[in-house]
Amino acid sequence: MTIASFGVIGTLISFAIISFGATQLFRKFDLGYLELKDYLALGAIFSATDSVCTLQVLNQEETPLLYSLVFGEGVVNDATSVVLFNAIMTFNLSDINPTVALSFGWSFLKLFVGSTFLGVFVGLLCAFIIRTLFHRRNSTDHDKNSTDREVALMLLMAYLSYITANVCNLSGILAVFFCGIVMSHYAWNTVTHKSQVTTEHSFATISYIAEVFIFLYVGMDSLDVEKWQFVTDSPGKSIWASGILLVLIMVGRAGFILPLSYLSNLSRRGSNEKIGIKQQFIVWWAGLMRGAVSVALAYKKFTGSGQTIQPANALLITSTITVVLFSTVVFGLLTKPIIRMLHPHLDETQPSSPTSSRLPLLANGHDRDHDPEAENGNHRTLTTRPSLKMLLGSPTHAVHDFWRKFDDKYMRPIFGGSESVSFDTGTGDVDLSH
């Protein structure tokens, strides 16, 4: 619930603050004529965070709550920003009134829900196909070709969710995000161990290459003279625009981190599960960096056919590049010293192994240290029976317990999963302690 509130509600709050602030300050400093849709697009563009620098420093094993908050909020935030941006681009906002506002909210909700259900459907379809085709196989079938087919099927089905969402005018990034969640829960745990290892490292390699390529593209594109020649006559406007956007980004994140963390702490009983002020600061700092999503959305909005046509658009493109480079270099370089100062006990962080990345993200390490099942990688369940009192007192744990019972009884027998398949062969019961 905390990750969902940060990623969805927090993104909407940040969007509102950045859009309103840009509307007031850009006009006050005469930074060029922009329409209402342009200001709303700026709010969506600069609400998309990039938490890579912070995740490289955080230790997942020592601060799993903090790690999951930063990682989860970053992914859900990107998806929400893209959906919000698509809703703005496809909606007529020339004559804003309560009816138009309600229609815009409905359009955003429809995009979000539709993309989510599409991703979940494709993920379940992939899990069902893998379980149906490969569940009743003998040991002689576990060859290289079987691994190749399983990996290829997961890759192609994930891509299918993305292109299907684009064809249906939905959000591809949100669809593939939820498709990945479902496939990780069902399909990935149904395939053979070789397919699991191959998938883990193949997707990690593809992700790393794609991310490096995007940063190389941003770096080379920042030297494009055509985009900067429109602002050479008045460089002060570009500096003012970049400074205003950076301040609004900071204010926008503080505008939801503090109140949403306070509300989240009200539902957490144990002191080790509460989000402390230092953790809130790290989560706030982690979202100050802007990266690939912001650049991609800015290019989609303010360029036409690969060229910047209007001076106002050129100003916003150059300001976006400046904000991305400044936040990545300056804030990124300060990330490690700040986190070491707030959490001096953290050791030098090494890239998480596939085994460690599968561990449950609970509280600040205390739950896992005292839970033998969690140490073995099993899911943590409640020891008491769920009731209305538990639902009111500890809603997250109660809902999780209800879901686990429903999942084990109905979903896993159909779509597979870690508790119904063998770690080596893909059939039988699993023993994750090995």
ZIBELVEN-V150221 format. One record per residue. N is the residue number from 1. RES is the residue in one letter. SS is DSSP state (A for helix, B for strand, O for the rest). Layout:
BEGIN
n->N res->RES ss->SS
n->N res->RES ss->SS
END
This chain:
BEGIN
n->1 res->M ss->O
n->2 res->T ss->A
n->3 res->I ss->A
n->4 res->A ss->A
n->5 res->S ss->A
n->6 res->F ss->A
n->7 res->G ss->A
n->8 res->V ss->A
n->9 res->I ss->A
n->10 res->G ss->A
n->11 res->T ss->A
n->12 res->L ss->A
n->13 res->I ss->A
n->14 res->S ss->A
n->15 res->F ss->A
n->16 res->A ss->A
n->17 res->I ss->A
n->18 res->I ss->A
n->19 res->S ss->A
n->20 res->F ss->A
n->21 res->G ss->A
n->22 res->A ss->A
n->23 res->T ss->A
n->24 res->Q ss->A
n->25 res->L ss->A
n->26 res->F ss->A
n->27 res->R ss->A
n->28 res->K ss->A
n->29 res->F ss->O
n->30 res->D ss->O
n->31 res->L ss->O
n->32 res->G ss->O
n->33 res->Y ss->O
n->34 res->L ss->O
n->35 res->E ss->O
n->36 res->L ss->A
n->37 res->K ss->A
n->38 res->D ss->A
n->39 res->Y ss->A
n->40 res->L ss->A
n->41 res->A ss->A
n->42 res->L ss->A
n->43 res->G ss->A
n->44 res->A ss->A
n->45 res->I ss->A
n->46 res->F ss->O
n->47 res->S ss->O
n->48 res->A ss->O
n->49 res->T ss->O
n->50 res->D ss->O
n->51 res->S ss->O
n->52 res->V ss->A
n->53 res->C ss->A
n->54 res->T ss->A
n->55 res->L ss->A
n->56 res->Q ss->A
n->57 res->V ss->A
n->58 res->L ss->O
n->59 res->N ss->O
n->60 res->Q ss->O
n->61 res->E ss->O
n->62 res->E ss->O
n->63 res->T ss->O
n->64 res->P ss->A
n->65 res->L ss->A
n->66 res->L ss->A
n->67 res->Y ss->A
n->68 res->S ss->A
n->69 res->L ss->A
n->70 res->V ss->A
n->71 res->F ss->A
n->72 res->G ss->A
n->73 res->E ss->A
n->74 res->G ss->A
n->75 res->V ss->A
n->76 res->V ss->A
n->77 res->N ss->A
n->78 res->D ss->A
n->79 res->A ss->A
n->80 res->T ss->A
n->81 res->S ss->A
n->82 res->V ss->A
n->83 res->V ss->A
n->84 res->L ss->A
n->85 res->F ss->A
n->86 res->N ss->A
n->87 res->A ss->A
n->88 res->I ss->A
n->89 res->M ss->A
n->90 res->T ss->O
n->91 res->F ss->O
n->92 res->N ss->O
n->93 res->L ss->O
n->94 res->S ss->O
n->95 res->D ss->O
n->96 res->I ss->O
n->97 res->N ss->O
n->98 res->P ss->A
n->99 res->T ss->A
n->100 res->V ss->A
n->101 res->A ss->A
n->102 res->L ss->A
n->103 res->S ss->A
n->104 res->F ss->A
n->105 res->G ss->A
n->106 res->W ss->A
n->107 res->S ss->A
n->108 res->F ss->A
n->109 res->L ss->A
n->110 res->K ss->A
n->111 res->L ss->A
n->112 res->F ss->A
n->113 res->V ss->A
n->114 res->G ss->A
n->115 res->S ss->A
n->116 res->T ss->A
n->117 res->F ss->A
n->118 res->L ss->A
n->119 res->G ss->A
n->120 res->V ss->A
n->121 res->F ss->A
n->122 res->V ss->A
n->123 res->G ss->A
n->124 res->L ss->A
n->125 res->L ss->A
n->126 res->C ss->A
n->127 res->A ss->A
n->128 res->F ss->A
n->129 res->I ss->A
n->130 res->I ss->A
n->131 res->R ss->A
n->132 res->T ss->A
n->133 res->L ss->A
n->134 res->F ss->A
n->135 res->H ss->O
n->136 res->R ss->O
n->137 res->R ss->O
n->138 res->N ss->O
n->139 res->S ss->A
n->140 res->T ss->A
n->141 res->D ss->A
n->142 res->H ss->O
n->143 res->D ss->O
n->144 res->K ss->A
n->145 res->N ss->A
n->146 res->S ss->A
n->147 res->T ss->A
n->148 res->D ss->A
n->149 res->R ss->A
n->150 res->E ss->A
n->151 res->V ss->A
n->152 res->A ss->A
n->153 res->L ss->A
n->154 res->M ss->A
n->155 res->L ss->A
n->156 res->L ss->A
n->157 res->M ss->A
n->158 res->A ss->A
n->159 res->Y ss->A
n->160 res->L ss->A
n->161 res->S ss->A
n->162 res->Y ss->A
n->163 res->I ss->A
n->164 res->T ss->A
n->165 res->A ss->A
n->166 res->N ss->A
n->167 res->V ss->A
n->168 res->C ss->O
n->169 res->N ss->O
n->170 res->L ss->O
n->171 res->S ss->O
n->172 res->G ss->A
n->173 res->I ss->A
n->174 res->L ss->A
n->175 res->A ss->A
n->176 res->V ss->A
n->177 res->F ss->A
n->178 res->F ss->A
n->179 res->C ss->A
n->180 res->G ss->A
n->181 res->I ss->A
n->182 res->V ss->A
n->183 res->M ss->A
n->184 res->S ss->A
n->185 res->H ss->A
n->186 res->Y ss->O
n->187 res->A ss->A
n->188 res->W ss->A
n->189 res->N ss->A
n->190 res->T ss->A
n->191 res->V ss->O
n->192 res->T ss->O
n->193 res->H ss->A
n->194 res->K ss->A
n->195 res->S ss->A
n->196 res->Q ss->A
n->197 res->V ss->A
n->198 res->T ss->A
n->199 res->T ss->A
n->200 res->E ss->A
n->201 res->H ss->A
n->202 res->S ss->A
n->203 res->F ss->A
n->204 res->A ss->A
n->205 res->T ss->A
n->206 res->I ss->A
n->207 res->S ss->A
n->208 res->Y ss->A
n->209 res->I ss->A
n->210 res->A ss->A
n->211 res->E ss->A
n->212 res->V ss->A
n->213 res->F ss->A
n->214 res->I ss->A
n->215 res->F ss->A
n->216 res->L ss->A
n->217 res->Y ss->A
n->218 res->V ss->A
n->219 res->G ss->A
n->220 res->M ss->A
n->221 res->D ss->A
n->222 res->S ss->O
n->223 res->L ss->O
n->224 res->D ss->O
n->225 res->V ss->A
n->226 res->E ss->A
n->227 res->K ss->A
n->228 res->W ss->A
n->229 res->Q ss->O
n->230 res->F ss->O
n->231 res->V ss->O
n->232 res->T ss->O
n->233 res->D ss->O
n->234 res->S ss->O
n->235 res->P ss->A
n->236 res->G ss->A
n->237 res->K ss->A
n->238 res->S ss->A
n->239 res->I ss->A
n->240 res->W ss->A
n->241 res->A ss->A
n->242 res->S ss->A
n->243 res->G ss->A
n->244 res->I ss->A
n->245 res->L ss->A
n->246 res->L ss->A
n->247 res->V ss->A
n->248 res->L ss->A
n->249 res->I ss->A
n->250 res->M ss->A
n->251 res->V ss->A
n->252 res->G ss->A
n->253 res->R ss->A
n->254 res->A ss->A
n->255 res->G ss->A
n->256 res->F ss->A
n->257 res->I ss->A
n->258 res->L ss->A
n->259 res->P ss->A
n->260 res->L ss->A
n->261 res->S ss->A
n->262 res->Y ss->A
n->263 res->L ss->A
n->264 res->S ss->A
n->265 res->N ss->A
n->266 res->L ss->A
n->267 res->S ss->O
n->268 res->R ss->O
n->269 res->R ss->O
n->270 res->G ss->O
n->271 res->S ss->A
n->272 res->N ss->A
n->273 res->E ss->A
n->274 res->K ss->O
n->275 res->I ss->O
n->276 res->G ss->O
n->277 res->I ss->A
n->278 res->K ss->A
n->279 res->Q ss->A
n->280 res->Q ss->A
n->281 res->F ss->A
n->282 res->I ss->A
n->283 res->V ss->A
n->284 res->W ss->A
n->285 res->W ss->A
n->286 res->A ss->A
n->287 res->G ss->O
n->288 res->L ss->O
n->289 res->M ss->O
n->290 res->R ss->O
n->291 res->G ss->O
n->292 res->A ss->A
n->293 res->V ss->A
n->294 res->S ss->A
n->295 res->V ss->A
n->296 res->A ss->A
n->297 res->L ss->A
n->298 res->A ss->A
n->299 res->Y ss->A
n->300 res->K ss->A
n->301 res->K ss->A
n->302 res->F ss->A
n->303 res->T ss->O
n->304 res->G ss->B
n->305 res->S ss->O
n->306 res->G ss->O
n->307 res->Q ss->B
n->308 res->T ss->O
n->309 res->I ss->O
n->310 res->Q ss->O
n->311 res->P ss->A
n->312 res->A ss->A
n->313 res->N ss->A
n->314 res->A ss->A
n->315 res->L ss->A
n->316 res->L ss->A
n->317 res->I ss->A
n->318 res->T ss->A
n->319 res->S ss->A
n->320 res->T ss->A
n->321 res->I ss->A
n->322 res->T ss->A
n->323 res->V ss->A
n->324 res->V ss->A
n->325 res->L ss->A
n->326 res->F ss->A
n->327 res->S ss->A
n->328 res->T ss->A
n->329 res->V ss->A
n->330 res->V ss->A
n->331 res->F ss->A
n->332 res->G ss->A
n->333 res->L ss->A
n->334 res->L ss->A
n->335 res->T ss->A
n->336 res->K ss->A
n->337 res->P ss->A
n->338 res->I ss->A
n->339 res->I ss->A
n->340 res->R ss->A
n->341 res->M ss->A
n->342 res->L ss->A
n->343 res->H ss->O
n->344 res->P ss->O
n->345 res->H ss->O
n->346 res->L ss->O
n->347 res->D ss->O
n->348 res->E ss->O
n->349 res->T ss->O
n->350 res->Q ss->O
n->351 res->P ss->O
n->352 res->S ss->O
n->353 res->S ss->O
n->354 res->P ss->A
n->355 res->T ss->A
n->356 res->S ss->A
n->357 res->S ss->A
n->358 res->R ss->O
n->359 res->L ss->O
n->360 res->P ss->O
n->361 res->L ss->O
n->362 res->L ss->O
n->363 res->A ss->O
n->364 res->N ss->O
n->365 res->G ss->O
n->366 res->H ss->A
n->367 res->D ss->A
n->368 res->R ss->A
n->369 res->D ss->A
n->370 res->H ss->O
n->371 res->D ss->O
n->372 res->P ss->A
n->373 res->E ss->A
n->374 res->A ss->A
n->375 res->E ss->A
n->376 res->N ss->O
n->377 res->G ss->O
n->378 res->N ss->O
n->379 res->H ss->O
n->380 res->R ss->O
n->381 res->T ss->O
n->382 res->L ss->O
n->383 res->T ss->O
n->384 res->T ss->O
n->385 res->R ss->O
n->386 res->P ss->O
n->387 res->S ss->O
n->388 res->L ss->A
n->389 res->K ss->A
n->390 res->M ss->A
n->391 res->L ss->A
n->392 res->L ss->A
n->393 res->G ss->A
n->394 res->S ss->O
n->395 res->P ss->A
n->396 res->T ss->A
n->397 res->H ss->A
n->398 res->A ss->A
n->399 res->V ss->A
n->400 res->H ss->A
n->401 res->D ss->A
n->402 res->F ss->A
n->403 res->W ss->A
n->404 res->R ss->A
n->405 res->K ss->A
n->406 res->F ss->A
n->407 res->D ss->A
n->408 res->D ss->A
n->409 res->K ss->A
n->410 res->Y ss->A
n->411 res->M ss->A
n->412 res->R ss->A
n->413 res->P ss->A
n->414 res->I ss->A
n->415 res->F ss->A
n->416 res->G ss->O
n->417 res->G ss->O
n->418 res->S ss->O
n->419 res->E ss->O
n->420 res->S ss->O
n->421 res->V ss->O
n->422 res->S ss->O
n->423 res->F ss->O
n->424 res->D ss->O
n->425 res->T ss->O
n->426 res->G ss->O
n->427 res->T ss->O
n->428 res->G ss->O
n->429 res->D ss->O
n->430 res->V ss->O
n->431 res->D ss->O
n->432 res->L ss->O
n->433 res->S ss->O
n->434 res->H ss->O
END
